[in-house]
Amino acid sequence: MTDHLGPRPIPGPDDAPYWEALARGTLLIQRCEACGTVRHPPHPRCGQCASASLSWTPATGLGTVYSFTIVRHPANPELAGSVPYVVALIELDEGPRLVSNVVGVDPNLVAIDQRVQVQFDRVGPDTVLPRFSPVEVDR
């Protein structure tokens, strides 16, 4: 378990399955049964066709850094001891993008289109956050 400063998520009816799966080491995304659109974050209706027929499907946990910023001056004083850290928009191989952190690498070495993989970071007895680390490249 890692130390986690700052707020923790409060699961609601639309995203509780997502958080429960993270606690089991699985990254889930929603899939619309009507049109096949995959999405994140979870929502009660499809953003494409407005269907309420949604299911959960496991993601591979692989993706690329779509965009990122290095936080050097946090807005939340509780996070002052964590700077610098990377906040990134990760584009999963399945298509949806999610906001997370890139960890396990010097923040100055993070790059757009960098391949990353999910890791499950237990930050409390009932809370696991998806964070991403660079994929090791075979040479």
TORLOZA-841448 format. One record per residue (C-alpha): x, y, z. Coordinates in pm, whole numbers. Example, Ala and Ser with C-alpha at 12.3 -4.5 7.8 and 13.67 -1.06 7.14 Angstrom:
% TORLOZA-841448
x,y,z
1230,-450,780
1367,-106,714
***
This chain:
% TORLOZA-841448
x,y,z
0,0,0
136,340,-92
83,664,92
-183,869,-81
-237,1229,-1
-542,1412,-122
-899,1305,-181
-1011,947,-236
-1286,852,-478
-1638,802,-347
-1801,535,-564
-2156,598,-678
-2412,374,-848
-2270,432,-1196
-1905,362,-1117
-1910,120,-820
-1836,-183,-1044
-1531,2,-1181
-1385,63,-833
-1470,-288,-713
-1289,-438,-1014
-982,-221,-951
-966,-364,-599
-947,-710,-762
-673,-601,-1006
-893,-558,-1314
-943,-243,-1519
-1298,-228,-1658
-1452,-4,-1922
-1817,31,-2019
-1948,-101,-2350
-2281,-4,-2504
-2475,-316,-2597
-2674,-120,-2857
-2398,44,-3062
-2073,-109,-2931
-1919,219,-2814
-1669,182,-2530
-1642,461,-2280
-1479,600,-1972
-1572,745,-1729
-1875,531,-1646
-2213,686,-1713
-2573,558,-1694
-2631,610,-2071
-2423,575,-2385
-2283,908,-2501
-2317,796,-2864
-2670,655,-2887
-2820,730,-2539
-2892,361,-2473
-2906,253,-2111
-2798,-98,-2213
-2440,-93,-2088
-2207,-370,-1977
-1862,-388,-1826
-1569,-538,-2013
-1208,-588,-1902
-949,-362,-2065
-600,-487,-2143
-452,-212,-1927
-224,-105,-2214
-229,235,-2375
-37,545,-2472
16,883,-2316
-217,1112,-2512
-133,1427,-2315
27,1510,-1983
149,1776,-1749
412,1772,-1478
276,1917,-1157
545,2111,-976
322,2341,-769
13,2153,-649
-312,2339,-590
-384,2110,-295
-135,2171,-11
-168,1802,93
14,1708,-228
316,1934,-171
530,1638,-65
452,1450,-387
581,1701,-643
685,1668,-910
427,1419,-1040
271,1348,-1376
-99,1383,-1449
-173,1224,-1785
-455,1151,-2024
-404,785,-2112
-560,653,-2432
-636,288,-2371
-582,44,-2658
-959,-10,-2653
-1016,360,-2731
-1137,544,-2421
-914,795,-2247
-876,826,-1874
-698,1067,-1645
-434,906,-1427
-72,935,-1320
242,806,-1488
466,659,-1221
790,467,-1201
979,706,-1426
1144,1046,-1397
864,1292,-1486
1098,1460,-1737
1116,1133,-1934
741,1103,-1992
645,1167,-2355
341,1187,-2580
271,847,-2746
477,666,-2479
346,313,-2424
222,251,-2071
55,-25,-1874
-176,-9,-1577
-64,-92,-1229
-299,-116,-937
-197,109,-651
-366,29,-319
-391,362,-138
-622,260,142
-795,-47,282
-1079,-18,28
-925,203,-240
-717,108,-542
-619,363,-805
-514,283,-1160
-176,434,-1230
37,377,-1536
404,298,-1584
612,281,-1899
606,-47,-2087
947,-208,-2094
1067,-224,-2453
1256,-534,-2565
1580,-441,-2738
***
